[in-house]
């Protein structure tokens, strides 16, 4: 049976053209490629060609040769023109000419010269010094602020440069341009004609201490954070474009404090309502030329939380409204033109905001509980291995949001100086988890399938943890203690320090040894002649030892210094590991060693919980504790596999335990160097441990 065919289905076949003729019939376009390259303060690199009669400048780049991709063209031209080999990242802009544009060369097909503008990145001072020009083609180069660069380029080239540079600054999509104008929606930086101006005074080093009493504060500006972590910038429109700046301004005689200045200026310029301003530091203005030569003065830098944003209004001082921009701190540093010191200040502001106004534990742990329930249900009903693995990965995310690390961060912030007691109580309760749920899970598994067992556990998890986290963790989240003023205590400076790296190494080695011992203990005891049941009892009694050990930690902490305590506990752990290797019996003695090892592990849990606060205080506790725990967590995850793999080559489990004891000894040595000097202790102002 044939189907009906409509007249429109009859298509007259087109005679196939030879390949060469078909290629010639296709539209051809001229292609060019250029790059936005800047120095460290955001000035754009231009080159001055010798062959242009109008004396105009260009972005580095050139004409695409036959068979060449624009990306390859751009890299080649940069090498030929500047003597540099630079990687290129995003395509910032694509531009073409219309048929009647005055810059279109005669005979050029339309669209004329499709130009691709790539991001050539930021040059270091050494790279800038290494630039070498082909002087027969280019006479000079210059790094120029965007407003000055526009003046040296042809009008359409200036429009292309600005659109591409602003796409980089704003991290927006590729700008699609025709005759220098946007084809699609105009991004905010273009709409407000935003430029970057290098301000040498403003990128001066930030002094973290208090302003000296004899030094007047003339200005107060702030990194104003909205809840999603972005900051508000204001831009004052002018005849040569708008220059971004932080909200704030000059301290007036009517302002009781610089913080009052900030509140007033933020409301007038950006219609912002601010809360909880915190001082980050100050910049020295040696001349006070801006204020009529008043002499040395301080320009204060703060961070503040935005609680409300009102409708745009006229600024009383200028008589017109300011543009308001929402950017990330990193983007803000680039827009402000403060160079590397500005980038470091942006990082400090972001860290301060995260520590003071980040997500409270209620949100983190409740979300983690919900994810945990979903993960356990996904495990229970996983249809295949891939889904099973994915469910366990989700469970890992949930555990990271609900286990000891977030709980320790919450307790440390809430309980402050009494944190050891709070941490002890929580870890004692956590130590009962296996005591309660191991027999419960075994009973469920005897009467239900494994899938149904997991489903019941998911229900219990939902009934217990979600309400507990959602309704019990409602206490106000206090601001982080202010760091001391005498040194740089930002989390970045701490994590790069030698003591932090040595402590991280010590805890990582110790975690590897400790978890490998726990997993390998049962096969070791079986090799010593114990039955599997007896070996399991010994392991369980070791867990009871952990609970006992945690009750002793507060006394230990009050009578020992942090270095002594850390090295001693790690050494004791290694000693119990060596004892397992060398003592073959009797079995009650092995049980006693297991309990002693458990007591040490219990103390080590609290030692790790207080490792950051005992050395660097609690200002950046959450971030530092997470970074310290990350490699240790990875080591503990690898320990069971590595221990089983090493047992054979080392001649059995006794040999493995000797190797693990040596790892603990190495960890103890690293721990000796894992404490900062006395003057670097405690970023919350508490006294250092001896």
C-alpha positions as CSV (number, residue, x, y, z in Angstrom):
1,X,0.0,0.0,0.0
2,X,1.4,3.4,-1.0
3,X,0.9,6.6,1.1
4,X,-0.5,9.7,-0.6
5,X,2.1,12.3,-1.7
6,X,1.3,16.0,-1.7
7,X,2.6,18.3,-4.5
8,X,4.9,20.0,-2.1
9,X,6.7,16.7,-1.6
10,X,8.0,16.7,-5.2
11,X,11.3,18.5,-5.1
12,X,13.2,19.2,-8.3
13,X,16.7,17.8,-7.8
14,X,19.5,20.4,-8.0
15,X,22.4,19.6,-10.3
16,X,25.4,18.9,-8.1
17,X,28.2,21.5,-8.5
18,X,31.8,20.4,-8.7
19,X,33.5,21.0,-5.3
20,X,35.6,23.9,-6.5
21,X,32.7,25.7,-8.1
22,X,30.5,25.1,-5.0
23,X,33.3,26.5,-2.8
24,X,33.6,29.6,-5.0
25,X,29.9,30.2,-4.8
26,X,29.9,30.3,-1.0
27,X,30.2,33.7,0.8
28,X,33.7,34.6,1.8
29,X,34.7,37.0,4.6
30,X,37.9,38.6,5.7
31,X,39.0,37.5,9.1
32,X,41.1,39.3,11.7
33,X,42.2,38.5,15.3
34,X,43.3,40.7,18.2
35,X,43.8,40.4,21.9
36,X,43.1,42.3,25.1
37,X,46.3,42.2,27.1
38,X,46.7,44.2,30.3
39,X,49.3,44.9,32.9
40,X,48.7,44.2,36.6
41,X,46.8,47.4,37.2
42,X,44.4,46.9,34.3
43,X,45.9,49.2,31.7
44,X,45.3,47.9,28.1
45,X,48.3,47.2,25.8
46,X,48.3,49.0,22.5
47,X,50.9,49.0,19.7
48,X,51.7,51.9,17.3
49,X,52.0,50.7,13.7
50,X,54.4,52.5,11.3
51,X,52.1,52.1,8.3
52,X,49.0,54.0,9.3
53,X,48.7,57.4,7.9
54,X,46.3,58.7,10.6
55,X,48.8,57.8,13.4
56,X,46.2,55.6,15.1
57,X,47.1,52.7,17.4
58,X,46.0,49.1,17.4
59,X,45.4,46.1,19.7
60,X,48.0,43.4,19.2
61,X,46.8,41.1,16.4
62,X,46.5,40.8,12.6
63,X,45.0,39.2,9.6
64,X,44.0,35.6,9.5
65,X,46.0,33.8,6.8
66,X,44.5,31.1,4.5
67,X,43.9,27.8,6.3
68,X,44.5,29.4,9.8
69,X,42.1,29.5,12.7
70,X,41.7,33.0,14.3
71,X,43.0,31.6,17.6
72,X,46.2,30.5,16.0
73,X,46.4,33.8,14.2
74,X,46.2,35.8,17.4
75,X,48.9,33.7,19.1
76,X,51.2,34.0,16.1
77,X,50.7,37.7,15.8
78,X,51.4,38.2,19.5
79,X,54.7,36.3,19.1
80,X,55.7,38.2,16.0
81,X,54.7,41.6,17.3
82,X,55.6,41.4,21.0
83,X,58.1,38.4,21.2
84,X,55.8,36.7,23.8
85,X,54.1,33.3,23.7
86,X,50.8,33.9,25.5
87,X,47.9,31.5,26.1
88,X,44.5,32.8,25.0
89,X,41.3,32.0,26.9
90,X,37.9,33.3,26.1
91,X,36.6,35.0,22.9
92,X,35.7,38.4,24.3
93,X,34.1,39.9,21.2
94,X,33.2,39.2,17.6
95,X,32.9,42.2,15.3
96,X,31.9,42.8,11.7
97,X,31.3,45.8,9.4
98,X,28.1,46.7,7.6
99,X,28.4,47.5,3.8
100,X,28.4,51.3,4.2
101,X,30.7,51.7,7.2
102,X,33.5,54.3,6.4
103,X,36.2,52.0,7.8
104,X,35.3,49.2,5.4
105,X,38.0,48.9,2.7
106,X,36.8,49.1,-1.0
107,X,36.1,45.6,-2.4
108,X,35.6,44.0,1.0
109,X,32.7,41.5,1.0
110,X,30.1,42.1,3.7
111,X,30.2,41.5,6.5
112,X,33.6,43.0,6.3
113,X,36.5,41.8,8.3
114,X,35.0,39.6,10.9
115,X,37.3,40.3,13.9
116,X,37.8,38.0,16.9
117,X,39.1,39.5,20.1
118,X,40.6,37.1,22.5
119,X,41.5,37.4,26.2
120,X,45.3,37.6,26.3
121,X,45.5,37.8,30.1
122,X,47.5,39.9,32.4
123,X,51.3,40.4,32.0
124,X,53.6,40.3,34.9
125,X,56.3,43.0,35.2
126,X,58.9,40.6,33.9
127,X,56.7,39.7,30.8
128,X,56.2,43.4,30.1
129,X,59.9,44.0,30.3
130,X,60.4,41.1,27.8
131,X,58.4,42.7,25.0
132,X,60.4,43.1,21.8
133,X,58.9,44.9,18.8
134,X,59.6,44.5,15.1
135,X,60.5,48.1,14.5
136,X,59.9,48.0,10.8
137,X,56.2,47.4,11.6
138,X,55.7,48.8,15.1
139,X,57.4,51.9,16.5
140,X,56.3,51.6,20.1
141,X,53.8,50.1,22.6
142,X,52.1,51.5,25.7
143,X,49.9,50.3,28.5
144,X,47.0,52.8,28.7
145,X,44.0,53.3,30.9
146,X,40.8,52.5,28.9
147,X,39.8,56.2,28.6
148,X,43.2,57.1,27.2
149,X,43.4,54.0,24.9
150,X,40.1,55.0,23.3
151,X,41.7,58.4,22.3
152,X,44.6,56.6,20.4
153,X,42.4,54.1,18.5
154,X,40.1,54.8,15.6
155,X,36.6,55.3,16.8
156,X,35.3,51.8,15.8
157,X,38.5,50.2,17.2
158,X,37.9,52.0,20.5
159,X,34.4,50.7,20.7
160,X,35.5,47.1,20.0
161,X,38.3,47.4,22.6
162,X,35.9,48.7,25.2
163,X,33.3,46.0,24.6
164,X,35.9,43.3,24.7
165,X,37.6,44.6,27.8
166,X,34.3,45.1,29.6
167,X,33.3,41.5,28.7
168,X,36.4,40.4,30.5
169,X,35.9,42.6,33.5
170,X,32.2,41.7,33.9
171,X,32.8,38.0,33.0
172,X,29.9,38.3,30.6
173,X,29.2,36.4,27.4
174,X,31.0,37.1,24.2
175,X,30.1,40.6,22.9
176,X,28.6,40.4,19.4
177,X,29.2,43.7,17.6
178,X,28.4,45.3,14.3
179,X,30.0,48.7,13.4
180,X,31.3,49.0,17.0
181,X,27.8,48.6,18.6
182,X,26.2,45.7,20.4
183,X,23.9,43.5,18.3
184,X,22.3,41.9,21.4
185,X,21.6,43.2,24.9
186,X,24.0,45.8,26.1
187,X,25.8,44.7,29.3
188,X,25.8,46.9,32.4
189,X,29.4,48.0,32.1
190,X,28.8,49.2,28.6
191,X,25.5,50.7,29.4
192,X,27.1,52.8,32.2
193,X,30.2,53.5,30.1
194,X,32.4,52.2,32.9
195,X,36.2,52.7,32.7
196,X,39.1,51.5,34.8
197,X,41.5,54.1,36.1
198,X,44.8,53.2,37.8
199,X,45.1,55.0,41.1
200,X,48.6,54.7,42.5
201,X,47.8,55.9,46.0
202,X,44.8,53.6,46.4
203,X,46.8,50.5,45.8
204,X,49.2,51.3,48.7
205,X,49.8,48.5,51.2
206,X,46.9,48.0,53.7
207,X,48.0,48.4,57.3
208,X,46.1,45.9,59.4
209,X,46.6,47.6,62.8
210,X,44.6,50.4,64.3
211,X,45.1,53.9,63.0
212,X,47.8,55.7,65.1
213,X,46.2,58.3,67.4
214,X,48.1,61.2,65.8
215,X,46.9,60.3,62.3
216,X,43.5,61.7,61.3
217,X,41.1,59.6,59.3
218,X,40.0,61.5,56.2
219,X,38.1,58.8,54.3
220,X,36.1,55.6,55.0
221,X,35.2,53.2,52.2
222,X,33.7,49.7,52.5
223,X,33.3,46.5,50.7
224,X,29.6,46.2,51.0
225,X,28.4,42.6,50.7
226,X,24.9,41.4,49.7
227,X,23.8,38.0,50.9
228,X,25.1,36.1,47.9
229,X,28.6,37.3,48.5
230,X,28.8,40.0,45.8
231,X,29.7,43.6,46.6
232,X,28.2,46.9,45.6
233,X,30.2,49.4,43.6
234,X,29.1,52.9,42.7
235,X,30.2,54.7,39.5
236,X,30.0,58.4,39.1
237,X,29.1,59.2,35.5
238,X,31.2,61.9,33.8
239,X,32.0,63.3,30.4
240,X,34.8,60.7,29.9
241,X,32.9,57.8,31.4
242,X,32.1,56.4,34.8
243,X,34.8,55.3,37.3
244,X,33.8,52.6,39.8
245,X,34.6,53.1,43.5
246,X,33.6,51.6,46.8
247,X,30.7,53.2,48.7
248,X,32.0,55.7,51.3
249,X,33.6,59.1,51.3
250,X,35.1,61.9,53.3
251,X,34.8,62.0,57.0
252,X,32.8,65.2,57.8
253,X,33.0,67.2,61.1
254,X,29.4,66.1,61.8
255,X,30.4,62.4,61.7
256,X,31.1,61.0,65.2
257,X,33.1,58.0,63.7
258,X,34.3,56.9,60.4
259,X,31.6,54.2,60.6
260,X,29.0,57.0,60.7
261,X,30.6,58.4,57.6
262,X,30.2,55.0,55.9
263,X,26.6,54.7,56.8
264,X,25.8,58.2,55.6
265,X,27.7,58.0,52.3
266,X,26.4,54.5,51.4
267,X,22.9,55.8,51.9
268,X,23.4,58.9,49.9
269,X,25.5,57.4,47.0
270,X,24.0,53.9,46.7
271,X,20.9,54.0,48.8
272,X,22.3,51.1,50.9
273,X,21.4,50.3,54.5
274,X,24.5,48.7,56.2
275,X,25.1,46.7,59.3
276,X,28.0,45.3,61.3
277,X,30.8,47.3,59.7
278,X,34.3,45.9,60.5
279,X,37.6,47.6,60.0
280,X,40.0,45.8,57.6
281,X,42.8,48.3,57.8
282,X,44.0,51.6,56.5
283,X,46.0,53.1,53.7
284,X,48.5,56.0,54.4
285,X,48.1,59.2,52.4
286,X,51.3,61.0,53.0
287,X,50.4,64.4,51.6
288,X,46.6,64.8,51.9
289,X,46.8,66.7,48.6
290,X,43.2,65.8,47.8
291,X,42.1,67.6,51.0
292,X,44.1,70.8,50.3
293,X,47.4,69.5,51.6
294,X,46.4,68.6,55.1
295,X,49.4,66.4,55.5
296,X,49.6,62.7,56.4
297,X,46.2,61.0,57.0
298,X,44.6,57.6,56.9
299,X,42.1,56.2,54.4
300,X,40.1,53.6,56.2
301,X,39.0,50.3,54.6
302,X,36.0,48.4,56.0
303,X,33.7,45.5,55.2
304,X,30.0,45.8,55.9
305,X,26.8,43.8,55.4
306,X,24.0,45.2,53.1
307,X,20.6,44.8,54.8
308,X,18.5,46.8,52.3
309,X,18.9,48.5,48.9
310,X,16.6,51.4,48.1
311,X,15.5,52.8,44.8
312,X,18.1,54.9,42.9
313,X,18.1,58.5,44.0
314,X,20.1,61.7,43.4
315,X,23.3,62.0,45.4
316,X,23.1,65.3,47.4
317,X,26.8,66.1,46.8
318,X,26.8,65.7,43.0
319,X,23.2,66.4,42.0
320,X,22.8,63.2,40.0
321,X,22.3,59.5,40.7
322,X,25.3,57.1,40.8
323,X,25.3,53.9,38.8
324,X,25.3,50.8,41.0
325,X,27.1,47.6,40.1
326,X,27.0,44.2,41.7
327,X,30.3,42.3,41.2
328,X,32.3,39.6,42.8
329,X,35.1,40.9,45.1
330,X,37.7,39.8,42.5
331,X,35.9,41.7,39.7
332,X,35.6,44.7,42.0
333,X,39.4,44.8,42.5
334,X,39.9,44.8,38.7
335,X,37.3,47.5,38.2
336,X,38.8,49.7,40.9
337,X,42.3,49.7,39.3
338,X,44.1,49.0,42.6
339,X,46.5,46.4,41.2
340,X,47.8,43.4,43.2
341,X,47.3,45.1,46.6
342,X,43.7,45.6,45.6
343,X,43.3,41.9,44.8
344,X,44.7,41.0,48.2
345,X,42.4,43.5,49.9
346,X,39.4,41.9,48.0
347,X,40.5,38.5,49.2
348,X,40.7,39.8,52.8
349,X,37.3,41.4,52.5
350,X,35.8,38.2,51.1
351,X,37.3,36.1,53.8
352,X,36.1,38.5,56.5
353,X,32.6,38.5,55.0
354,X,32.5,34.7,54.9
355,X,33.7,34.3,58.4
356,X,31.3,37.0,59.9
357,X,28.2,36.6,57.7
358,X,28.5,33.3,56.0
359,X,25.8,30.6,56.1
360,X,24.9,29.7,59.7
361,X,25.2,26.1,60.8
362,X,21.4,25.7,60.8
363,X,21.3,26.2,57.0
364,X,24.3,24.0,56.3
365,X,23.5,21.1,58.5
366,X,19.8,21.0,57.7
367,X,20.6,21.0,54.0
368,X,23.1,18.2,54.7
369,X,20.5,16.2,56.6
370,X,18.0,16.5,53.7
371,X,20.8,15.4,51.2
372,X,21.7,12.5,53.6
373,X,18.1,11.2,53.5
374,X,18.0,11.5,49.7
375,X,21.4,9.8,49.4
376,X,20.4,6.8,51.6
377,X,17.1,6.4,49.7
378,X,19.1,6.5,46.5
379,X,21.4,3.8,47.8
380,X,18.4,1.7,48.8
381,X,16.8,1.8,45.3
382,X,19.9,2.1,43.1
383,X,19.0,0.2,39.9
384,X,22.7,-0.3,38.8
385,X,26.3,0.1,39.9
386,X,26.6,3.6,38.5
387,X,23.6,4.9,40.4
388,X,24.8,3.1,43.5
389,X,28.2,4.9,43.3
390,X,26.6,8.3,42.5
391,X,24.3,7.8,45.6
392,X,27.4,7.2,47.8
393,X,29.1,10.3,46.4
394,X,26.0,12.3,47.4
395,X,26.2,10.7,50.8
396,X,29.7,12.0,51.1
397,X,28.6,15.5,50.4
398,X,25.9,15.1,53.1
399,X,28.4,13.8,55.6
400,X,30.7,16.7,54.9
401,X,27.8,19.0,55.9
402,X,26.6,17.2,59.0
403,X,29.6,15.4,60.6
404,X,32.2,16.6,63.0
405,X,33.8,19.5,60.9
406,X,30.7,21.7,60.6
407,X,29.6,20.8,64.2
408,X,33.0,21.8,65.5
409,X,32.9,25.1,63.6
410,X,29.5,25.9,65.1
411,X,30.4,25.0,68.6
412,X,33.6,26.9,68.5
413,X,31.8,30.1,67.4
414,X,28.9,29.7,69.8
415,X,30.8,28.6,72.9
416,X,34.0,30.6,72.4
417,X,36.3,30.1,75.5
418,X,34.2,27.2,76.8
419,X,34.5,25.3,73.5
420,X,36.4,22.3,74.8
421,X,33.5,21.3,77.1
422,X,31.0,21.7,74.3
423,X,33.2,19.7,71.9
424,X,33.6,17.0,74.4
425,X,29.9,16.6,75.0
426,X,29.2,16.3,71.2
427,X,32.0,13.8,70.6
428,X,30.8,11.7,73.5
429,X,27.3,11.6,71.9
430,X,28.9,10.9,68.5
431,X,30.9,8.0,70.0
432,X,27.6,6.2,70.9
433,X,26.5,6.1,67.2
434,X,28.1,2.7,66.5
435,X,26.9,1.4,69.9
436,X,23.3,2.2,69.0
437,X,23.1,1.7,65.3
438,X,25.4,-1.3,64.8
439,X,23.0,-3.7,66.6
440,X,20.0,-1.9,65.2
441,X,21.2,-2.3,61.7
442,X,22.1,-6.0,62.3
443,X,18.6,-6.6,63.6
444,X,16.9,-4.9,60.7
445,X,19.1,-6.9,58.2
446,X,18.1,-10.1,59.8
447,X,14.4,-9.4,59.1
448,X,14.5,-7.3,56.0
449,X,16.3,-7.1,52.7
450,X,19.3,-4.8,52.5
451,X,17.3,-2.3,50.4
452,X,14.5,-2.2,52.9
453,X,17.1,-1.8,55.7
454,X,18.5,1.2,54.1
455,X,15.0,2.6,53.5
456,X,14.2,2.3,57.2
457,X,17.5,4.0,58.1
458,X,16.7,6.8,55.8
459,X,13.3,7.3,57.5
460,X,15.1,7.4,60.9
461,X,17.6,9.8,59.6
462,X,14.8,12.1,58.4
463,X,12.8,11.9,61.6
464,X,15.8,12.6,63.9
465,X,18.3,14.9,62.1
466,X,16.2,17.2,59.9
467,X,14.0,18.5,62.8
468,X,17.0,18.6,65.2
469,X,19.1,20.7,62.8
470,X,16.2,22.9,61.6
471,X,14.7,23.7,65.0
472,X,17.5,23.3,67.5
473,X,20.2,25.3,65.8
474,X,18.3,28.6,65.9
475,X,20.7,30.5,68.2
476,X,22.0,33.8,66.6
477,X,25.2,33.3,64.7
478,X,27.7,35.6,66.4
479,X,30.2,37.5,64.4
480,X,33.7,36.1,64.3
481,X,36.1,37.6,66.8
482,X,38.2,40.4,65.4
483,X,41.8,39.5,64.6
484,X,44.6,41.2,66.4
485,X,46.1,44.3,64.8
486,X,49.7,43.6,65.0
487,X,50.1,41.1,62.2
488,X,48.5,39.7,59.1
489,X,46.2,36.9,60.3
490,X,44.2,36.3,57.2
491,X,43.4,32.7,56.4
492,X,45.6,32.9,53.3
493,X,48.7,34.0,55.2
494,X,48.1,31.3,57.8
495,X,47.7,28.4,55.3
496,X,50.9,29.4,53.5
497,X,52.9,29.5,56.8
498,X,55.4,26.8,57.7
499,X,53.6,25.8,61.0
500,X,50.3,25.2,59.2
501,X,51.8,23.1,56.5
502,X,53.8,21.0,59.1
503,X,50.7,20.5,61.2
504,X,48.6,19.5,58.2
505,X,51.4,16.9,57.3
506,X,51.4,15.6,60.9
507,X,47.6,15.2,61.1
508,X,47.5,13.6,57.6
509,X,50.1,11.0,58.5
510,X,48.5,10.3,61.8
511,X,45.0,9.9,60.3
512,X,46.4,7.4,57.7
513,X,48.1,5.4,60.5
514,X,45.1,5.5,62.9
515,X,42.5,4.4,60.4
516,X,44.7,1.7,58.9
517,X,45.1,0.3,62.4
518,X,41.4,0.3,63.1
519,X,40.6,-1.6,59.8
520,X,43.5,-4.0,60.2
521,X,43.0,-4.8,63.9
522,X,40.5,-7.6,63.4
523,X,42.7,-9.6,60.9
524,X,45.7,-9.0,63.1
525,X,43.9,-10.4,66.2
526,X,42.6,-13.4,64.1
527,X,46.2,-14.0,63.1
528,X,47.1,-14.0,66.8
529,X,44.6,-16.8,67.4
530,X,41.4,-14.9,68.4
531,X,38.1,-15.9,66.9
532,X,36.3,-13.4,64.7
533,X,33.8,-12.7,67.4
534,X,36.4,-12.1,70.0
535,X,38.3,-9.8,67.6
536,X,35.1,-7.8,67.0
537,X,34.6,-7.5,70.7
538,X,38.2,-6.1,71.1
539,X,37.5,-3.6,68.3
540,X,34.2,-2.6,70.0
541,X,35.9,-2.1,73.4
542,X,38.4,0.1,71.6
543,X,35.4,2.3,70.7
544,X,34.4,2.4,74.3
545,X,38.0,3.5,75.1
546,X,37.5,6.5,72.7
547,X,34.5,7.6,74.8
548,X,36.6,7.3,78.0
549,X,39.5,9.1,76.5
550,X,37.4,12.1,75.5
551,X,36.3,12.6,79.1
552,X,40.0,13.2,80.0
553,X,40.9,15.7,77.3
554,X,39.8,18.8,79.1
555,X,42.2,18.0,82.0
556,X,45.0,17.2,79.6
557,X,44.5,20.5,77.7
558,X,44.6,22.5,80.9
559,X,47.9,21.0,82.0
560,X,49.9,20.8,78.8
561,X,50.9,23.1,76.0
562,X,49.6,22.6,72.5
563,X,52.9,21.4,71.0
564,X,53.5,19.0,73.9
565,X,50.0,17.7,73.8
566,X,49.9,17.1,70.0
567,X,53.3,15.4,69.8
568,X,52.6,13.3,72.9
569,X,49.2,12.0,71.8
570,X,50.5,11.1,68.3
571,X,53.5,9.3,69.9
572,X,51.2,7.4,72.3
573,X,49.1,6.3,69.3
574,X,52.2,5.1,67.5
575,X,53.3,3.3,70.8
576,X,50.0,1.3,71.0
577,X,50.3,0.4,67.3
578,X,53.9,-0.9,67.9
579,X,52.6,-2.8,70.9
580,X,50.0,-4.6,68.7
581,X,52.9,-5.7,66.4
582,X,55.2,-6.9,69.2
583,X,52.7,-8.4,71.7
584,X,51.3,-11.8,70.6
585,X,49.2,-12.5,73.7
586,X,47.5,-13.3,75.9
587,X,44.3,-12.1,74.4
588,X,43.2,-10.0,77.5
589,X,46.4,-8.1,77.1
590,X,45.6,-7.4,73.5
591,X,42.2,-6.2,74.6
592,X,43.8,-3.8,77.0
593,X,46.0,-2.4,74.3
594,X,42.9,-2.0,72.1
595,X,41.2,0.0,74.9
596,X,44.4,2.1,75.4
597,X,44.5,2.8,71.6
598,X,40.9,3.8,71.7
599,X,41.5,6.3,74.5
600,X,44.3,7.9,72.4
601,X,42.0,8.1,69.4
602,X,39.3,9.7,71.5
603,X,41.8,12.4,72.6
604,X,43.0,12.9,69.1
605,X,39.5,13.7,67.9
606,X,39.3,16.6,70.3
607,X,42.9,17.5,69.5
608,X,42.0,18.0,65.9
609,X,38.9,19.9,66.8
610,X,40.9,22.4,68.8
611,X,44.1,22.4,66.6
612,X,43.2,25.7,64.8
613,X,41.7,27.6,67.8
614,X,44.7,26.6,70.0
615,X,47.1,28.1,67.5
616,X,45.4,30.8,65.4
617,X,42.2,31.5,67.3
618,X,38.7,31.4,66.0
619,X,38.5,34.3,63.6
620,X,38.9,32.0,60.5
621,X,38.2,28.7,62.3
622,X,35.8,27.2,59.7
623,X,38.1,27.8,56.7
624,X,41.3,26.8,58.4
625,X,39.8,23.8,60.1
626,X,38.4,22.6,56.7
627,X,41.7,23.0,54.9
628,X,43.5,21.2,57.8
629,X,41.0,18.4,57.7
630,X,40.8,17.9,53.9
631,X,44.1,16.0,53.4
632,X,43.6,14.0,56.7
633,X,40.2,12.9,55.4
634,X,41.6,11.8,52.1
635,X,44.3,9.9,54.0
636,X,41.8,8.1,56.2
637,X,39.7,7.1,53.1
638,X,42.8,5.6,51.5
639,X,44.1,3.9,54.6
640,X,42.0,0.7,54.4
641,X,43.0,0.0,50.9
642,X,46.6,0.9,51.4
643,X,46.9,-1.1,54.6
644,X,45.5,-4.2,53.0
645,X,47.8,-3.8,50.0
646,X,50.9,-3.3,52.2
647,X,50.3,-6.2,54.6
648,X,51.5,-8.8,52.1
649,X,54.8,-7.1,51.0
650,X,55.5,-6.3,54.7
651,X,55.3,-9.9,55.7
652,X,51.8,-9.8,57.3
653,X,49.9,-7.6,59.7
654,X,52.6,-7.4,62.3
655,X,55.0,-5.9,59.7
656,X,52.2,-3.5,58.6
657,X,51.7,-2.3,62.2
658,X,55.4,-1.6,62.6
659,X,55.3,0.5,59.4
660,X,52.2,2.4,60.7
661,X,54.0,3.0,64.1
662,X,56.9,4.5,62.2
663,X,54.4,6.7,60.3
664,X,53.1,7.9,63.6
665,X,56.6,8.7,64.8
666,X,57.2,10.8,61.7
667,X,53.9,12.6,62.3
668,X,55.0,13.4,65.9
669,X,58.2,15.0,64.5
670,X,56.2,17.2,62.1
671,X,53.8,18.1,65.0
672,X,56.8,19.7,66.9
673,X,57.1,22.2,64.1
674,X,53.3,22.7,63.7
675,X,52.9,25.5,66.2
676,X,53.4,29.2,65.3
677,X,55.6,31.4,67.5
678,X,54.1,32.9,70.5
679,X,53.5,36.3,68.8
680,X,51.5,34.6,66.0
681,X,49.1,32.7,68.3
682,X,45.5,33.4,68.7
683,X,43.7,35.6,66.2
684,X,40.9,36.1,68.7
685,X,42.9,37.8,71.3
686,X,43.1,34.9,73.8
687,X,46.3,34.0,75.4
688,X,48.5,31.6,73.7
689,X,49.1,28.1,74.9
690,X,52.6,27.5,76.2
